[in-house]
Amino acid sequence: MKIVFTTHAAVDKFKMLKKHKFDVDKNTIENVIKNPDHEDKESDKPKIIASKQIDPKHVLRVVYKQEGDIITIITFYPAEKGRYY
């Protein structure tokens, strides 16, 4: 399985979140996809939204598409725990 990041995800999103004091790296994003606490495959088909708790109050949500053995990370963002699931 190959994981690739869009330009938005690879460059813009990391910078934006770091500016807001939320430091995350590519390994963390890949871990959310490989070991999610929750997956939403219905609300934004064909995209998948994987979520994983990152601290007691927040989850990290990763939006991606899978085509064959290639996963493309579209975006990711922290969210308040309980807001989505």
ChimeraX commands (.cxc) that place a marker at each C-alpha (Angstrom):
marker #1 position 0.00,0.00,0.00 radius 0.5
marker #1 position 1.40,3.38,-1.06 radius 0.5
marker #1 position 0.40,6.58,0.77 radius 0.5
marker #1 position 0.69,9.91,-1.03 radius 0.5
marker #1 position -0.22,13.41,0.10 radius 0.5
marker #1 position -1.84,16.10,-2.03 radius 0.5
marker #1 position 0.04,19.41,-2.12 radius 0.5
marker #1 position -2.58,20.89,0.19 radius 0.5
marker #1 position -2.06,18.13,2.75 radius 0.5
marker #1 position 1.72,17.86,2.41 radius 0.5
marker #1 position 2.56,21.55,2.54 radius 0.5
marker #1 position -0.28,23.88,3.42 radius 0.5
marker #1 position -2.06,21.91,6.11 radius 0.5
marker #1 position 1.02,21.07,8.19 radius 0.5
marker #1 position 2.07,24.75,8.18 radius 0.5
marker #1 position -1.41,26.00,9.04 radius 0.5
marker #1 position -1.84,23.61,11.96 radius 0.5
marker #1 position 1.65,24.32,13.29 radius 0.5
marker #1 position 0.81,28.03,13.27 radius 0.5
marker #1 position -2.16,27.20,15.52 radius 0.5
marker #1 position 0.09,25.25,17.91 radius 0.5
marker #1 position -1.06,21.84,16.66 radius 0.5
marker #1 position 2.07,19.99,15.62 radius 0.5
marker #1 position 1.49,16.75,13.71 radius 0.5
marker #1 position 3.69,14.77,11.31 radius 0.5
marker #1 position 3.19,12.38,8.40 radius 0.5
marker #1 position 3.71,9.31,10.59 radius 0.5
marker #1 position 0.81,10.40,12.82 radius 0.5
marker #1 position -1.43,10.87,9.77 radius 0.5
marker #1 position -0.50,7.42,8.43 radius 0.5
marker #1 position -1.18,5.88,11.86 radius 0.5
marker #1 position -4.72,7.32,11.86 radius 0.5
marker #1 position -5.37,5.62,8.51 radius 0.5
marker #1 position -3.84,2.30,9.50 radius 0.5
marker #1 position -5.34,2.17,13.03 radius 0.5
marker #1 position -8.45,4.38,13.17 radius 0.5
marker #1 position -10.80,4.49,16.14 radius 0.5
marker #1 position -13.63,5.22,13.68 radius 0.5
marker #1 position -14.09,5.25,9.89 radius 0.5
marker #1 position -16.82,7.02,7.96 radius 0.5
marker #1 position -17.15,5.56,4.47 radius 0.5
marker #1 position -20.65,6.84,3.78 radius 0.5
marker #1 position -21.03,10.60,4.27 radius 0.5
marker #1 position -18.52,11.76,1.63 radius 0.5
marker #1 position -18.22,8.88,-0.85 radius 0.5
marker #1 position -15.85,7.95,-2.42 radius 0.5
marker #1 position -13.73,9.63,0.26 radius 0.5
marker #1 position -13.10,7.97,3.61 radius 0.5
marker #1 position -12.73,9.87,6.88 radius 0.5
marker #1 position -10.62,8.10,9.50 radius 0.5
marker #1 position -10.58,9.41,13.08 radius 0.5
marker #1 position -8.33,8.67,16.02 radius 0.5
marker #1 position -8.22,10.16,19.50 radius 0.5
marker #1 position -5.10,12.28,20.02 radius 0.5
marker #1 position -5.77,13.61,23.51 radius 0.5
marker #1 position -8.65,13.42,26.01 radius 0.5
marker #1 position -10.60,16.20,24.26 radius 0.5
marker #1 position -9.67,15.84,20.58 radius 0.5
marker #1 position -9.59,13.48,17.62 radius 0.5
marker #1 position -7.56,13.80,14.45 radius 0.5
marker #1 position -9.65,13.33,11.30 radius 0.5
marker #1 position -7.98,12.35,8.02 radius 0.5
marker #1 position -9.85,12.57,4.71 radius 0.5
marker #1 position -8.49,10.30,1.99 radius 0.5
marker #1 position -9.32,8.35,-1.16 radius 0.5
marker #1 position -8.22,4.81,-1.89 radius 0.5
marker #1 position -7.79,3.62,-5.46 radius 0.5
marker #1 position -6.36,0.12,-5.66 radius 0.5
marker #1 position -3.29,0.03,-3.43 radius 0.5
marker #1 position -2.78,3.82,-3.47 radius 0.5
marker #1 position -4.12,6.00,-0.65 radius 0.5
marker #1 position -4.22,9.74,-1.34 radius 0.5
marker #1 position -4.41,11.98,1.73 radius 0.5
marker #1 position -6.62,14.94,0.85 radius 0.5
marker #1 position -6.70,16.82,4.16 radius 0.5
marker #1 position -6.67,16.37,7.92 radius 0.5
marker #1 position -7.79,18.37,10.91 radius 0.5
marker #1 position -8.24,18.16,14.67 radius 0.5
marker #1 position -11.82,18.08,15.99 radius 0.5
marker #1 position -13.49,18.11,19.36 radius 0.5
marker #1 position -14.10,14.57,20.59 radius 0.5
marker #1 position -17.75,13.63,20.28 radius 0.5
marker #1 position -18.54,16.11,17.54 radius 0.5
marker #1 position -18.53,13.58,14.71 radius 0.5
marker #1 position -18.90,10.20,16.38 radius 0.5
marker link #1:1,2 radius 0.2
marker link #1:2,3 radius 0.2
marker link #1:3,4 radius 0.2
marker link #1:4,5 radius 0.2
marker link #1:5,6 radius 0.2
marker link #1:6,7 radius 0.2
marker link #1:7,8 radius 0.2
marker link #1:8,9 radius 0.2
marker link #1:9,10 radius 0.2
marker link #1:10,11 radius 0.2
marker link #1:11,12 radius 0.2
marker link #1:12,13 radius 0.2
marker link #1:13,14 radius 0.2
marker link #1:14,15 radius 0.2
marker link #1:15,16 radius 0.2
marker link #1:16,17 radius 0.2
marker link #1:17,18 radius 0.2
marker link #1:18,19 radius 0.2
marker link #1:19,20 radius 0.2
marker link #1:20,21 radius 0.2
marker link #1:21,22 radius 0.2
marker link #1:22,23 radius 0.2
marker link #1:23,24 radius 0.2
marker link #1:24,25 radius 0.2
marker link #1:25,26 radius 0.2
marker link #1:26,27 radius 0.2
marker link #1:27,28 radius 0.2
marker link #1:28,29 radius 0.2
marker link #1:29,30 radius 0.2
marker link #1:30,31 radius 0.2
marker link #1:31,32 radius 0.2
marker link #1:32,33 radius 0.2
marker link #1:33,34 radius 0.2
marker link #1:34,35 radius 0.2
marker link #1:35,36 radius 0.2
marker link #1:36,37 radius 0.2
marker link #1:37,38 radius 0.2
marker link #1:38,39 radius 0.2
marker link #1:39,40 radius 0.2
marker link #1:40,41 radius 0.2
marker link #1:41,42 radius 0.2
marker link #1:42,43 radius 0.2
marker link #1:43,44 radius 0.2
marker link #1:44,45 radius 0.2
marker link #1:45,46 radius 0.2
marker link #1:46,47 radius 0.2
marker link #1:47,48 radius 0.2
marker link #1:48,49 radius 0.2
marker link #1:49,50 radius 0.2
marker link #1:50,51 radius 0.2
marker link #1:51,52 radius 0.2
marker link #1:52,53 radius 0.2
marker link #1:53,54 radius 0.2
marker link #1:54,55 radius 0.2
marker link #1:55,56 radius 0.2
marker link #1:56,57 radius 0.2
marker link #1:57,58 radius 0.2
marker link #1:58,59 radius 0.2
marker link #1:59,60 radius 0.2
marker link #1:60,61 radius 0.2
marker link #1:61,62 radius 0.2
marker link #1:62,63 radius 0.2
marker link #1:63,64 radius 0.2
marker link #1:64,65 radius 0.2
marker link #1:65,66 radius 0.2
marker link #1:66,67 radius 0.2
marker link #1:67,68 radius 0.2
marker link #1:68,69 radius 0.2
marker link #1:69,70 radius 0.2
marker link #1:70,71 radius 0.2
marker link #1:71,72 radius 0.2
marker link #1:72,73 radius 0.2
marker link #1:73,74 radius 0.2
marker link #1:74,75 radius 0.2
marker link #1:75,76 radius 0.2
marker link #1:76,77 radius 0.2
marker link #1:77,78 radius 0.2
marker link #1:78,79 radius 0.2
marker link #1:79,80 radius 0.2
marker link #1:80,81 radius 0.2
marker link #1:81,82 radius 0.2
marker link #1:82,83 radius 0.2
marker link #1:83,84 radius 0.2
marker link #1:84,85 radius 0.2
view
